[in-house]
Amino acid sequence: MAIKRKIRQTTVLLEKHYKQLIRNKKTTFFLLIGIPFLFQLALLLMGKSVQSTISSEDEKILHQPQEEFQFPRCNTKFDKNCITLAYNKKSHPQVQQVITLLQQEHDLPDKEIHSVDTEEDLDTYLFDHPNTTVAGLVFRFDSEANPDTIPSDSKFFIQINETTIYTYVGVDDYLDVFVPIQISLQKALFKVIGDYDLDLDITYMKYPHPQLTPSDIIPSAGANFWFWALLFQMIIQLSQIVEEKETRKRFGMRMMGLSDSSYWLSWFVLNFGVLLLSIFILIASGAMFGFNFFLNNSFATYFVLFMLFGLNVVALSFFLSTLIKKAKTATMVGFGIFCFFTILNSVASTVIYSDLVPKAVGILFAFLSPVVFSKGINDLAQYTLTDEDPGLKWKNIGDTSDIFPLSTCYLWLLLDFAIYMLLAIYFDNVVPGEIGTAKKPWYFLTKEYWKGVQKEHEKINVSNSDNSDSSSSDNSNSRTGTNSNSDSDLEKRVQKKSNSKKFEDYDVKRIRKKLIQGKESKNSVLKIYGMTKIFRKNFLKKTIKDFKAVDDLYLTMESEQLLALLGPNGSGKTTTINMLTGLFPPTEGTAKIYGKSILSEISQVRDNLGVCPQHDILWDELTAREHIKMFAGLKNLPKDQIPEEIEDRLAEVDLTDVSNQRVGSFSGGMKRRLSVAIALTGSAEVVLLDEPTTGMDPVARRHVWEIIEKAKKKRVILLTTHSMEEADILSDKIAIIAAGKLRCVGSSLHLKNKFGTGYRISIIAEEGKIDGVKKMVKKKFQKANFLGETITTITIEIPRKKNKALPQFFEYLEKNQKRLGISDFSVSLTTLEEVFLNIAERAADERILEIKEKIGDDEEALQELEKNIKTTHYSDNFSKKKSTDDDKKKKNKRKKKKPKKDLKKKISSSSQFSSDTSSTNIDED
Ligand SMILES: Nc1ncnc2c1ncn2[C@@H]1O[C@H](COP(=O)(O)OP(=O)(O)OP(=O)(O)O)[C@@H](O)[C@H]1O
C-alpha cells in the first residue's frame, strides 16, 4: 500500500483517537495532568515529612550496652572508599592508643580509619563526605593541659549517620552502630586510662549533615514515584488497545482496508504524545516544588531519560496487548507489572547495580527498561543531593558511576524499546485473536513474508479458470501458464472435488465445473474458487484438533445481484466473509473480486469492498457523521468527495437528523443502520453484510431491508442471515451452506420447488363439518399429509408431484363451499424455512453417519450423539422459526401501514397467499 495512503489512514485514526480523548474530558485531564502532578506532590510531601523527622532529632542519650551487638564495619561492597571510624585529636598519644586498640580488636585496616585534629575538622569531614563513614568519635578535653593523658572528666561522643541514605553504609538501625562502638570504646578507654572505676561519659551525637531538602527523598523514592506516574499511563493505554481488540473494532477496521502499520503508528503517536505531555508536567511540577534534581541537573540529562522511558512504556503496552484478549485482564496485568517493577526498582541501586552481585546480573536486568530507568534516576540524583551540588552536565553523562554510566542507560533504553517493539510485532502475528488466525512462529523466515510470493494453492485452483477477466491487470493465477490442462484433466478434477460423501446439489457441482473450466458468466464480479478454511488445532485457543470450517466452496455472483448465504450456526458463513475481506487467508483456494485476488491483491480488493460485520464497529464518543468521515478516509476516498459522501450515506439510512449525535446514545437499530451505511461508504461495489438485521425489531428490520434493496442497484451484495423472510424478500439467489459445505444454490422459488415438501392448504369449516372435509380431502389426495387439526380447521400438506391437481381442487372447493360447510381456505407454498430445515437435517444425518462409522455399535453413545447433533443443528433454527412466525403475524398487521411499493410486492409474493391469490401462485409454480 502506498506510503501516502498509510499516512492518511494514520491521520484519520489519530483524529478519531483525539476526539475520543477530548470527549472523555475528565479521564483525559486526570491522565495527562492529574497523575503526574499528584505523584510529584506525593513525593514532595514524603520528602517534607522525612525532613521534619530528621531535623527534630537532637542529641540522644546512651542506651544500655548489650553483649550480642556486632561491631559495625563499613561495607566496602557498596563503596570501596568507605570509612568505619573518623576521629579527632589525631596527635594525642592516648587517643591514638585507643584507636589502635579498637583496630586490633575489630581487625580494622588503616584505610577504614580517618583522623583529623579538631572537632571542627571532624564535622567538616563528615559534612563533606556524606554517606561514607559509619561513625565519628569525638574526644572532648583540653589537650593543651593534658598533652599525654586523657583526663577522667573527658566527654566522648559517637556521631552516627541516620539520614535516609543511611543504609548506604550497610547498617539499618543507629543502635546497631552506637551500642557496639560504645562498648568497644569504653573497654579501650578503661585499658588506656588504666582506671576501671571511671564513670565514662559517652553520648550519642547527631551526625553532621547538610541541610536536608526534599531532593534527598529522590534517590530512594523518586524513581518509583516517576515510574508509577508513567506506568499508570501504560495501564490505561494497554486497556484501550486491548478493548479495541476485544470489541473487534480493530478487525472491523482491518476488513475495511486499514493497514496494521497505520493502526500501530496511530496508537504510537497518540500514546507517546500523551506521555510526552505528562513528562513535561512531571518536570514542571518537580521544578516548581523545588527538587534540586530538576533545578541543578542539565535539562537534557533527565529529559532524555524520561523520554526514552516513555518510548519503552508505549512499546511495553503494545507488546503486552498482543498477549491479552480482555480489557479487564489488561488492567490486572498492568497492575501486576506495576507492583513487580516497584519491588525491583527498590533494589535497583542497592543490590542490582552494586558490588553485591556480579556485573552480569546488572546487564541481565538492563533488559527490563523500568530497572534501567530507575538506575538512571538514582545516578542523576547523586549529583543533586544538596543545594550546593552543581548537578550533572550533559557533557559528563559518560562519567557517572559503577557498572555503566548514564549514557549507557540511554543506549539500554533504546535497545529495550527496539526489543519490545519487535516482540509486539512478532506476537501480534503469531498469537491468534478472537477472530483471525495466527501465522506460524517462523513466519518471518518464509519466502512469502519477505517477497510476497503468491501461495501455491492459489495457482492450482485457479489455474485454468477466469477467461472472463483476462483483460484485467491481474497477472497471476490463470496466467501462470497452466492452460495446457486437457478437458479430461478438468473432468477428473471436478470429479475428484465432488467425490465427497457429503450431499451437494447438482447446481453446486455445475458452478464448480464452470469455474474450473473458466466458463462462468462474463458478468461474474465475485468468484470463489474452492475456498477452504481449516482452523488448526491450537492449545492457546483450546482447540484439540484441526477443524474444517469451510469446505471447498465454489460460488459466483453477478453485478446488481444479492446473494443470501444461509446456514445453521457455525456452518461457516462468517468465516467465508472473513476470508473474502482478507482477515485471514483461505487454507486452500482463493476468490477474485473484480478480477483482483484476495490473496495477492487484497488492498485493491478492499478498495471496492464494504463490510458490515456481525458486531457493530462503532465508537460511543463519535457521531454518526464522524464515523462515515473516518471510514471514507480509511478507504482513501478523495477529500473533496467526503462531505457529499457523508450526506448521501446518512440520508440513505435515514440518520441525517441525528448525524451530530454521539453514537453512544443510539438505539441498537440505529447503530445497525449506521453499520450498513459504513459498509456502503467509499463507493463500495461489493458489499458483505453479516447478519445486518440481528437484534432489530420488525419495523427497524424492514427499514434496513429497504436500504439494502435500494443499495443493490449498483452493487453486488452478499448477505448472511438467519431470517428466512429476509432472504426470501431481498435475495436474487440463495446459497445454503451446512457444516462448511455449500449444499444448494438458486433462486428462492427454485429451491422451494427442488427441496420443499409441496403446498400447504388450510381449511376452516363450521363446527361439526370438519370430518366431512377431511374425508373429501382423503378422497382427492390419498397421499396428503395431515399436519394439524382442530374442531374447525385442518392443515394438509400436498406433495409437489400432485401440484397439477391443485387448480381443480380449488375449483371444487369454491363450488362446494356451502355444501361442505367451509367458511375459508388458504394455500401456501413450502416456506424457505422448510427448505433450510430439510438441508440442515441432511447435513446432520450425514454427520451422524460419519461418526457412526467411527464409533461402531455403542447404542447409548449413538443415541446421545444423535440428540446432540440434532439439537445443535436445529435448536437455533427452531427458535428462529418461532420468531419468524411472530414476525409474520406482526408483518401482516403492519402491511396496511407500509405502502412501499417494490418491497411490499415482494413481501406479499414471498411465501403466503390467501384464497384470492391462490390460483396465480399455483400457475407460477
Ligand atoms: N478463529 C477461529 N478458530 C477456530 N475455530 C473457528 C474460528 N472462527 C470460527 N471457528 C469455527 O468455525 C466454525 C464456523 O464459524 P462461523 O463463525 O463461520 O459460523 P457462522 O455460520 O457464521 O455461524 P453463526 O451463524 O453462528 O454466525 C464454527 O464451528 C467456529 O467455532
PDBQT file of the ligand as one rigid body, heavy atoms in Angstrom, charges set to zero:
ROOT
HETATM    1  N1  LIG A1001     -10.634 -18.312  14.590  1.00  0.00    +0.000 N 
HETATM    2  C1  LIG A1001     -11.203 -19.499  14.748  1.00  0.00    +0.000 A 
HETATM    3  N2  LIG A1001     -10.537 -20.540  15.270  1.00  0.00    +0.000 NA
HETATM    4  C2  LIG A1001     -11.100 -21.759  15.400  1.00  0.00    +0.000 A 
HETATM    5  N3  LIG A1001     -12.358 -22.051  15.007  1.00  0.00    +0.000 NA
HETATM    6  C3  LIG A1001     -13.082 -21.059  14.478  1.00  0.00    +0.000 A 
HETATM    7  C4  LIG A1001     -12.565 -19.736  14.317  1.00  0.00    +0.000 A 
HETATM    8  N4  LIG A1001     -13.531 -18.953  13.753  1.00  0.00    +0.000 NA
HETATM    9  C5  LIG A1001     -14.599 -19.761  13.573  1.00  0.00    +0.000 A 
HETATM   10  N5  LIG A1001     -14.333 -21.010  14.001  1.00  0.00    +0.000 N 
HETATM   11  C6  LIG A1001     -15.232 -22.167  13.938  1.00  0.00    +0.000 C 
HETATM   12  O1  LIG A1001     -15.636 -22.306  12.589  1.00  0.00    +0.000 OA
HETATM   13  C7  LIG A1001     -16.995 -22.668  12.520  1.00  0.00    +0.000 C 
HETATM   14  C8  LIG A1001     -17.719 -21.709  11.596  1.00  0.00    +0.000 C 
HETATM   15  O2  LIG A1001     -17.839 -20.480  12.262  1.00  0.00    +0.000 OA
HETATM   16  P1  LIG A1001     -18.571 -19.230  11.602  1.00  0.00    +0.000 P 
HETATM   17  O3  LIG A1001     -18.444 -18.098  12.550  1.00  0.00    +0.000 OA
HETATM   18  O4  LIG A1001     -18.072 -19.031  10.230  1.00  0.00    +0.000 OA
HETATM   19  O5  LIG A1001     -20.076 -19.748  11.563  1.00  0.00    +0.000 OA
HETATM   20  P2  LIG A1001     -21.370 -18.979  11.111  1.00  0.00    +0.000 P 
HETATM   21  O6  LIG A1001     -22.015 -19.786  10.066  1.00  0.00    +0.000 OA
HETATM   22  O7  LIG A1001     -21.065 -17.569  10.761  1.00  0.00    +0.000 OA
HETATM   23  O8  LIG A1001     -22.205 -19.046  12.476  1.00  0.00    +0.000 OA
HETATM   24  P3  LIG A1001     -23.285 -18.023  13.049  1.00  0.00    +0.000 P 
HETATM   25  O9  LIG A1001     -24.496 -18.198  12.231  1.00  0.00    +0.000 OA
HETATM   26  O10 LIG A1001     -23.497 -18.512  14.425  1.00  0.00    +0.000 OA
HETATM   27  O11 LIG A1001     -22.710 -16.661  12.962  1.00  0.00    +0.000 OA
HETATM   28  C9  LIG A1001     -17.514 -22.676  13.935  1.00  0.00    +0.000 C 
HETATM   29  O12 LIG A1001     -17.566 -24.014  14.382  1.00  0.00    +0.000 OA
HETATM   30  C10 LIG A1001     -16.491 -21.906  14.713  1.00  0.00    +0.000 C 
HETATM   31  O13 LIG A1001     -16.379 -22.399  16.018  1.00  0.00    +0.000 OA
ENDROOT
TORSDOF 0
